[in-house]
Amino acid sequence: MARASRTLNPLHFEDLEPHRFEDLVRQLAYDYRAWSSIEASGCGGADDGIDIRAFESSVVPEVLDEEEDEAPLGLPTPGRLWIFQCKREKRITPKQVERYVQESITGEQVPYGFILAAACDFSKKSYDAFRAALVGTGVQEFHLWGKAECVRWRNPAGVAGVIRHLPLV
């Protein structure tokens, strides 16, 4: 006998209040890498194009003394800087993608990584514009997180589980 499947209504990220969408992205970021800290820098306004600032966990090994048999524990160091820009718009054009990158990557302190997270899906032209805008800036790793990526994220409870645990604002 065939089992009936379950249909879920689409999640309307664009209907979330801006800080709630940033909270959602920050919660998803916790599963993306091992971070030494994640800062919600966009909550206070005047964020300079940075909604979330995160530092990867990093451990630098100590120099092994020739007389020691065991390797010493590593020393914690400030990790690589990542910048997240969150947009909860229904549609983002390639020109807007370029503008968001230019606003976020100013050259004063070039981050190791940059993520533009949005409540909508991106077209191929938007992906191409994103890549073209970041190549040559010094940013080593960059990703576009659209609606599809946020919905399919690795959280076992799914995005609905993440939303359910977001703090009420």
SEMI-642610 format. One record per residue: residue in one letter; x, y, z of N, C-alpha, C in turn. Coordinates in steps of 0.1 Angstrom, whole numbers, plus 5000, padded with zeros to 4 digits. Example, Ala and Ser with C-alpha at 12.3 -4.5 7.8 and 13.67 -1.06 7.14 Angstrom:
BEGIN
a513249435078512349555078513249675078
s512849785071513749895071512950005079
***
This chain:
BEGIN
m500849885000500050005000500950125000
a500650224992501350344991501150435003
r502250495008502050585020501850725015
a500950795021500750935018501851025022
s502251115014503351205018502751325025
r503651405031503151515038503651645031
t502851735028503251865022503351975032
l504452045032504652155041504452285034
n503852375041503752515035505052575034
p505352665024506652725024506852815036
l508052825040508452915051508653055045
h508053155050508153295045509153365054
f510453345051511453415058511353565057
e510853615046510753755043509753825053
d508853745059507853795068508353815082
l509553755085510153775098510653915100
e510553965112511054095116512654085113
p513254195108514654195104515554125114
h515454165127516354105137516053955139
r514853915137514553775139515153695127
f515153745115515853685104517353675107
e517953775112519353775116519553665127
d518653655136518753545147518753415140
l517853395130517753265123519153235116
v519653325109520953305102522053275112
r522053355123523053325133522953185139
q521753135141521553005146522052895136
l521752925123522252835113523852835112
a524352955115525852965114526552885124
y525952865136526552785146526852645141
d526052585133526352455127527252455115
y527552575110528352585098529852565100
r530352615111531752605115531852605130
a533152575134533452585149533852735151
w533152805158533452945161533952975175
s534853065176535253105190534253215195
s533653295185532653385189531753425177
i530553445180529653505170528953625176
e529053735169528453865174527353905165
a526253945172525053995165525254145163
s526154185154526454325153525454415147
g524454355140523454425133522254465142
c522154415154521054445163521054595168
g522154655168522254785174522054895163
g521854865151521854965140523155015136
a523255095126524555145121525655035120
d525354925113526154805114527254805103
d527354905095528354915084528354795075
g527154745072527054635063527454495069
i527454495082527854365089526754335099
d525954235096524854195105525354095116
i526254015112526853915121528353915118
r529153915129530553905128530953775136
a531753685129532053565136533553535134
f534153475144535553435144535653285145
e536353225135536553085136537453045148
s537152925153537952875164539352835157
s540352865164541652845158542652805170
v543452705167544452665177545752655170
v546752725176548052715170548852625179
p549552525174550252435182551552505188
e551852465200553052525206554252445200
v555452505201556652445196556952325205
l557152215198557452095206558952095211
d559052085224560452085230561051945227
e562251935223562951815220562851715231
e562851755244562851675255561551615259
e560451675254559151635257558651515249
d558051425255557551305247556151335241
e555351415248553951435244553851575237
a553051585228552751715221551951805231
p552351925233551652015242550352055236
l549452105244548152155239548352275231
g547452305222547652425214547152545222
l547652665217547252795223546052845215
p544952885222543852945214544253085209
t543853115197544153245191542953295184
p542853425182541753475175541653415161
g540553365157540453295144540153385133
r539953325122539653405109538353475110
l538253595105537053675106536153645094
w534853625098533753605088532753715090
i532253765079531153865079529953805073
f528753825079527453785074526653905071
q526053915060525054025057523753955054
c522653995061521353935061520354025054
k519653975044518654045037517353965036
r516254015041515053945041514053995030
e514554015018513754065007513153954999
k512053984992511453884984512153854971
r512953944967513753934954514954024955
i516153964951517354044950517954024936
t518154134930518754134916520254124917
p520854094906522354084905522954224909
k522454334905522954464908522854484923
q521854444930521754454944522754374951
v522954254946524054164952525354234951
e525754294940526954374939527054484949
r525954554950525954674960526054624974
y525454514978525554454991527054414994
v527654354984529054314986529954444988
q529754544980530554664980530354734994
e529154734999528854795012529454725024
s529554595022530054505033531654495033
i532154485021533654465020534254605016
t534654675026535154815024536654825022
g537354725025538854725024539554765036
e538854815046539554855059540054735066
q539154635067539554505073538954395065
v539654335056539054235047538954105055
p537754055055537453925062538053805055
y538253695062538553575055537353525047
g536153535053534953475047533853575047
f532953565037531753645036530553565032
i529453585039528253515035527153615034
l526453615023525253695021524053605022
a523253615032522153535035520853615032
a519953545025518753615021517453525022
a516353595023515053525025514553475011
c515253505000514753464987515753374980
d515353314969516353234961517053324952
f518253284948519053364939519153304925
s519153384915519353334901520753304898
k521053244887522353214883523153344881
k522453444875523153574873523553644886
s522753624896523053674910524253604915
y524353474914525553394918526753444911
d526653464898527753514890528153654894
a527253744897527553874901528253874915
f527753784924528353764937529753724936
r530053624928531453584926532353694920
a531853754910532553864903532853974912
a531954014921532154124930533154094941
l533353964944534253924955535653884950
v535753834938537053794933537953914933
g539153904938540054014939539954104951
t539054084959538854164971539754124983
g540254004982541053944993540253845002
v538953845000538153745007538453605002
q538753515010539153385006538053285004
e536953305011535853205010534553285011
f533653255002532353335002531253244997
h530053275003528853185000527653275000
l526653234991525353284991524453184997
w523753235008522753145014521353205011
g520653135001519353174998518353095005
k517053115002516053045009516152895008
a516652844996516752694995517852645004
e518952715005520052675014519552675029
c518852775032518352795046517352675050
v516552645040515552535043516152405044
r517152375036517852245035518952235045
w519152335054520352335062520452205070
r521652175075521952055082521252035096
n520552125101519952115114518951995113
p519151895122518251775121516851805123
a516551905131515151945134514552035122
g515452065113515052155102514952295106
v514652385097514552525100513352545109
a512252475108511152485118511652475132
g512552375134513152355148513952475152
v514652535143515552655146514552775149
i513552795141512652905143511952885157
r511552765160510852745172511752785184
h513052775183513952805195514552945194
l514153025185514653165184514153245196
p514853335201514353415212513353515207
l512353535215511253625212511753765213
v511453855203511953995204510754085205
***
